[in-house]
């Protein structure tokens, strides 16, 4: 896996999953944990562990979360609401969760004034603790890699985080109507990320995941990303490199018009390489031809066809197709293009076994 992250040619095709969902572990694997699931199928381990953030007491006192349980409906959906108390006013959000996943029904940022409140009081770490990372590294050995998520109020990068905070449509409209305002907000998010990231020197992680689906071409245009995504991604990616981490840009959705922009951002790799059948646009062979010498790839496997409604034979065929599409440049880790919640474990086993058949 480390060879692939360096865009090199390993002995065989590395193979992971994009995280084990608790629903799948409970309903299909008898309650296994991540370690047991990876071991069962003989997959390469990709474990997600980030530093524990340590905050100043005064900062936490100025950002007091009050969450209310709103009960459960007949379908088993649990609702919640949250008020954040600051010295100059409150912010509010709401959401829900079920056995599969969680989601928000009310974004925390609804106006420029809300963002100003957030920016004034959102706590930034004053120190970090690497204990969990070191323990994972010691247990993991050479069985796989450790991935971390950056300190960010939403996910991955300033643009993605802002969409998480305000809503994607609202964020796009703000960029069209008030570009200077959006730039100020994105820079404010970036400054907090950079301040926290500077504490990461010495991290045992191998890679950090930036970006998110809001940066894909199925959401915004390349020109919009060039203005509101690229400058901020470049600055945070540079700092991650200075710390010694590989950077993978997580664009789940449309990636083909963004390939060269991802290279320009300074990222080392790109995921999730989502195929058309899953709502993306990725042509793995074409992506490999265009930027495979400059980016490693993670993903590309259609888990809907291979796991959720698949057969072991179909899963194996899809693995070999991914390998053939990328083998010229290598630097590829086979992985489902998203999380999966259903599927015969025999299909997952075929996925893992087929990857071991793919020898460079």
Helices and strands as residue ranges (DSSP letters): H 2-5, E 14-15, H 22-28, H 34-41, E 45-48, E 52-54, H 57-61, E 64-72, E 78-86, E 89-97, E 102-106, H 112-121, E 127-129, H 131-140, E 144-149, H 158-166, H 168-177, H 179-197, G 198-200, E 207-210, G 213-215, H 222-225, I 226-230, H 231-243, E 246-250, G 256-258, H 259-264, E 269-271, G 276-278, H 284-291, E 296-301, H 303-303, I 304-308, H 312-326, E 332-336, H 345-357
